[in-house]
Amino acid sequence: MLKPVAAIAALAMIAACGGSGADESTPPEVTAAPAATPAPVAASTPAPAPVAVAPGEPSPEFASLPAPYNAANYAIGKRTFKLCQSCHLTAEGAGNLVGPNLHGLFGREVGSLPGFAYSDALTNADFIWEPHHLDEWLTNPRAYLPGNRMSFAGVRKPADRDALIAYLMLETGYTSAEGDAPNEEAPQP
């Protein structure tokens, strides 16, 4: 009874290994593949994809930004913005969500976007949004301006904040202005 089972197993192994019992010295027939049809030429050459950089490496997209934002990583900034996108939009004219639209944020007086109902803390604050203010805000919004309604805990890692701010600079129409250097006297987290 064991012999027929062994014979079946041996045949299965030969079949699985490609053995057919045919003369292995005979070369297999070669069939010619059909000639490839050349692809139609596009009217314009597509733009090259953004250069991928290793995490933590500076991104070329940020090269024109002031320090330290020019050394930030685009992928990290875009990933960190996912924490913000449920409440904020960045496209011009896109409207507001729970938070105000961030397009044109840099250089805008705090609490002044028409059509958004700010908390008293933001309405009564007196500063212009510049990268160094946003860095302090993003560290801990509630501590930076007590009484605001933003329920976001903050971005703890300085490199993630720099990348997020650099990303927002690109996405919100930032133009360089005086006073956007980091505040050297500000406490660092």
C-alpha positions as a Markdown table, in Angstrom:
| # | Residue | x | y | z |
|---|---|---|---|---|
| 1 | Met | 0.0 | 0.0 | 0.0 |
| 2 | Leu | 2.9 | 2.3 | 0.6 |
| 3 | Lys | 4.5 | 1.8 | -2.8 |
| 4 | Pro | 1.7 | 3.4 | -4.8 |
| 5 | Val | 1.7 | 6.5 | -2.6 |
| 6 | Ala | 5.5 | 6.8 | -2.9 |
| 7 | Ala | 5.2 | 6.4 | -6.7 |
| 8 | Ile | 2.6 | 9.2 | -6.9 |
| 9 | Ala | 4.8 | 11.5 | -4.7 |
| 10 | Ala | 7.8 | 10.8 | -6.9 |
| 11 | Leu | 5.8 | 11.6 | -10.1 |
| 12 | Ala | 4.5 | 14.8 | -8.4 |
| 13 | Met | 8.1 | 15.9 | -7.6 |
| 14 | Ile | 9.3 | 15.2 | -11.1 |
| 15 | Ala | 6.4 | 17.3 | -12.6 |
| 16 | Ala | 7.0 | 20.1 | -10.1 |
| 17 | Cys | 10.6 | 20.3 | -11.0 |
| 18 | Gly | 9.9 | 20.5 | -14.7 |
| 19 | Gly | 11.1 | 17.0 | -15.5 |
| 20 | Ser | 9.1 | 15.5 | -18.4 |
| 21 | Gly | 11.2 | 12.5 | -19.2 |
| 22 | Ala | 12.1 | 14.0 | -22.6 |
| 23 | Asp | 15.6 | 14.3 | -23.7 |
| 24 | Glu | 17.0 | 17.3 | -21.8 |
| 25 | Ser | 19.8 | 17.9 | -24.4 |
| 26 | Thr | 17.3 | 19.1 | -27.0 |
| 27 | Pro | 17.0 | 22.9 | -26.9 |
| 28 | Pro | 13.5 | 24.2 | -26.5 |
| 29 | Glu | 11.8 | 25.9 | -29.4 |
| 30 | Val | 12.3 | 29.6 | -29.5 |
| 31 | Thr | 9.4 | 31.7 | -30.8 |
| 32 | Ala | 10.0 | 35.2 | -31.9 |
| 33 | Ala | 8.2 | 37.9 | -30.0 |
| 34 | Pro | 6.1 | 40.3 | -32.1 |
| 35 | Ala | 7.8 | 43.5 | -33.0 |
| 36 | Ala | 7.0 | 46.3 | -30.6 |
| 37 | Thr | 5.0 | 49.1 | -32.0 |
| 38 | Pro | 6.6 | 52.4 | -31.2 |
| 39 | Ala | 4.7 | 54.5 | -28.7 |
| 40 | Pro | 3.3 | 57.7 | -30.1 |
| 41 | Val | 5.4 | 60.8 | -29.4 |
| 42 | Ala | 3.8 | 63.2 | -27.0 |
| 43 | Ala | 3.4 | 66.8 | -28.0 |
| 44 | Ser | 5.3 | 68.0 | -25.0 |
| 45 | Thr | 7.8 | 66.4 | -22.7 |
| 46 | Pro | 6.5 | 65.9 | -19.2 |
| 47 | Ala | 8.3 | 67.7 | -16.4 |
| 48 | Pro | 10.7 | 65.6 | -14.3 |
| 49 | Ala | 9.4 | 64.3 | -11.0 |
| 50 | Pro | 10.5 | 66.1 | -7.9 |
| 51 | Val | 13.9 | 64.8 | -6.7 |
| 52 | Ala | 13.4 | 62.4 | -3.8 |
| 53 | Val | 15.7 | 63.0 | -0.9 |
| 54 | Ala | 16.3 | 60.9 | 2.2 |
| 55 | Pro | 14.4 | 61.8 | 5.3 |
| 56 | Gly | 16.2 | 64.6 | 7.2 |
| 57 | Glu | 18.0 | 65.8 | 4.0 |
| 58 | Pro | 17.2 | 69.3 | 2.7 |
| 59 | Ser | 14.8 | 69.4 | -0.2 |
| 60 | Pro | 15.5 | 71.5 | -3.3 |
| 61 | Glu | 11.9 | 72.9 | -3.2 |
| 62 | Phe | 13.0 | 74.9 | -0.1 |
| 63 | Ala | 16.3 | 76.2 | -1.4 |
| 64 | Ser | 15.1 | 79.8 | -1.9 |
| 65 | Leu | 13.6 | 80.0 | 1.6 |
| 66 | Pro | 15.3 | 81.8 | 4.5 |
| 67 | Ala | 17.3 | 79.7 | 7.1 |
| 68 | Pro | 16.4 | 77.4 | 8.8 |
| 69 | Tyr | 13.5 | 76.6 | 6.5 |
| 70 | Asn | 15.8 | 76.2 | 3.4 |
| 71 | Ala | 17.3 | 73.1 | 5.1 |
| 72 | Ala | 14.0 | 71.4 | 5.8 |
| 73 | Asn | 12.6 | 68.3 | 4.2 |
| 74 | Tyr | 9.5 | 68.5 | 1.9 |
| 75 | Ala | 8.3 | 65.0 | 2.6 |
| 76 | Ile | 8.4 | 65.7 | 6.4 |
| 77 | Gly | 6.6 | 69.0 | 6.0 |
| 78 | Lys | 3.9 | 67.5 | 3.8 |
| 79 | Arg | 3.5 | 64.6 | 6.3 |
| 80 | Thr | 3.3 | 66.9 | 9.3 |
| 81 | Phe | 0.7 | 69.1 | 7.5 |
| 82 | Lys | -1.6 | 66.1 | 7.6 |
| 83 | Leu | -2.1 | 67.0 | 11.3 |
| 84 | Cys | -3.5 | 70.4 | 10.2 |
| 85 | Gln | -5.5 | 69.6 | 7.0 |
| 86 | Ser | -8.7 | 68.5 | 8.8 |
| 87 | Cys | -9.0 | 72.1 | 10.1 |
| 88 | His | -7.1 | 74.3 | 7.5 |
| 89 | Leu | -6.9 | 74.7 | 3.8 |
| 90 | Thr | -4.0 | 76.3 | 1.9 |
| 91 | Ala | -5.4 | 77.1 | -1.5 |
| 92 | Glu | -6.2 | 80.6 | -2.4 |
| 93 | Gly | -10.0 | 81.2 | -2.3 |
| 94 | Ala | -10.7 | 77.7 | -0.9 |
| 95 | Gly | -12.6 | 79.0 | 2.1 |
| 96 | Asn | -12.4 | 78.2 | 5.8 |
| 97 | Leu | -12.9 | 75.0 | 7.7 |
| 98 | Val | -12.9 | 74.8 | 11.5 |
| 99 | Gly | -9.8 | 77.0 | 11.3 |
| 100 | Pro | -9.1 | 79.8 | 8.8 |
| 101 | Asn | -7.6 | 79.3 | 5.3 |
| 102 | Leu | -3.9 | 79.6 | 5.6 |
| 103 | His | -3.3 | 81.0 | 2.1 |
| 104 | Gly | -1.5 | 84.4 | 2.5 |
| 105 | Leu | -0.8 | 83.7 | 6.2 |
| 106 | Phe | 2.7 | 85.1 | 6.2 |
| 107 | Gly | 2.6 | 88.8 | 6.5 |
| 108 | Arg | -1.0 | 88.9 | 7.6 |
| 109 | Glu | -2.1 | 90.4 | 10.9 |
| 110 | Val | -3.2 | 87.8 | 13.4 |
| 111 | Gly | -6.9 | 87.3 | 13.6 |
| 112 | Ser | -7.7 | 89.4 | 10.5 |
| 113 | Leu | -8.9 | 87.1 | 7.8 |
| 114 | Pro | -12.3 | 88.4 | 6.6 |
| 115 | Gly | -15.1 | 85.9 | 7.1 |
| 116 | Phe | -13.6 | 83.9 | 9.9 |
| 117 | Ala | -14.8 | 84.1 | 13.5 |
| 118 | Tyr | -11.7 | 84.2 | 15.6 |
| 119 | Ser | -11.5 | 83.8 | 19.4 |
| 120 | Asp | -11.1 | 87.0 | 21.4 |
| 121 | Ala | -7.5 | 86.0 | 22.1 |
| 122 | Leu | -6.6 | 86.1 | 18.4 |
| 123 | Thr | -8.7 | 89.1 | 17.6 |
| 124 | Asn | -7.0 | 91.1 | 20.4 |
| 125 | Ala | -3.5 | 89.8 | 19.6 |
| 126 | Asp | -1.1 | 92.3 | 18.0 |
| 127 | Phe | 1.5 | 90.7 | 15.7 |
| 128 | Ile | 2.0 | 89.8 | 12.0 |
| 129 | Trp | 2.3 | 86.1 | 11.1 |
| 130 | Glu | 6.0 | 85.5 | 10.2 |
| 131 | Pro | 7.8 | 82.2 | 10.3 |
| 132 | His | 9.3 | 82.7 | 13.8 |
| 133 | His | 5.8 | 83.5 | 15.2 |
| 134 | Leu | 4.4 | 80.4 | 13.6 |
| 135 | Asp | 7.2 | 78.3 | 15.0 |
| 136 | Glu | 6.4 | 79.5 | 18.5 |
| 137 | Trp | 2.6 | 79.0 | 17.9 |
| 138 | Leu | 3.1 | 75.5 | 16.6 |
| 139 | Thr | 5.2 | 74.5 | 19.6 |
| 140 | Asn | 2.1 | 74.8 | 21.8 |
| 141 | Pro | -0.8 | 77.0 | 20.6 |
| 142 | Arg | -2.5 | 77.2 | 23.9 |
| 143 | Ala | 0.6 | 78.4 | 25.8 |
| 144 | Tyr | 1.6 | 80.8 | 23.1 |
| 145 | Leu | -1.7 | 82.6 | 23.1 |
| 146 | Pro | -3.9 | 81.6 | 26.0 |
| 147 | Gly | -7.6 | 81.7 | 25.4 |
| 148 | Asn | -7.5 | 80.7 | 21.7 |
| 149 | Arg | -9.9 | 77.9 | 20.6 |
| 150 | Met | -7.3 | 75.8 | 18.7 |
| 151 | Ser | -7.4 | 72.3 | 20.2 |
| 152 | Phe | -4.1 | 71.3 | 18.7 |
| 153 | Ala | -1.4 | 70.1 | 21.1 |
| 154 | Gly | 1.4 | 71.3 | 18.9 |
| 155 | Val | 4.4 | 69.9 | 17.0 |
| 156 | Arg | 7.1 | 68.9 | 19.5 |
| 157 | Lys | 10.1 | 68.2 | 17.2 |
| 158 | Pro | 11.9 | 71.4 | 16.0 |
| 159 | Ala | 12.8 | 69.7 | 12.7 |
| 160 | Asp | 9.2 | 68.8 | 12.0 |
| 161 | Arg | 8.1 | 72.3 | 12.8 |
| 162 | Asp | 10.7 | 73.8 | 10.4 |
| 163 | Ala | 9.6 | 71.3 | 7.7 |
| 164 | Leu | 5.9 | 72.2 | 8.3 |
| 165 | Ile | 6.6 | 75.9 | 8.2 |
| 166 | Ala | 8.7 | 75.5 | 5.0 |
| 167 | Tyr | 5.9 | 73.5 | 3.4 |
| 168 | Leu | 3.3 | 76.2 | 4.4 |
| 169 | Met | 5.6 | 78.8 | 2.9 |
| 170 | Leu | 5.4 | 77.1 | -0.4 |
| 171 | Glu | 1.7 | 76.2 | -0.2 |
| 172 | Thr | 0.4 | 79.5 | 1.0 |
| 173 | Gly | 2.0 | 82.0 | -1.3 |
| 174 | Tyr | 4.9 | 83.2 | 0.9 |
| 175 | Thr | 7.0 | 86.1 | -0.2 |
| 176 | Ser | 10.2 | 87.0 | 1.7 |
| 177 | Ala | 9.9 | 90.1 | 3.9 |
| 178 | Glu | 11.9 | 91.8 | 6.6 |
| 179 | Gly | 11.6 | 90.3 | 10.1 |
| 180 | Asp | 11.2 | 86.7 | 9.1 |
| 181 | Ala | 14.4 | 85.6 | 10.7 |
| 182 | Pro | 13.9 | 83.4 | 13.7 |
| 183 | Asn | 13.8 | 85.2 | 17.0 |
| 184 | Glu | 17.1 | 84.5 | 18.7 |
| 185 | Glu | 15.8 | 85.5 | 22.1 |
| 186 | Ala | 12.8 | 83.2 | 21.9 |
| 187 | Pro | 13.0 | 80.2 | 24.3 |
| 188 | Gln | 13.7 | 77.0 | 22.4 |
| 189 | Pro | 11.7 | 74.0 | 23.4 |
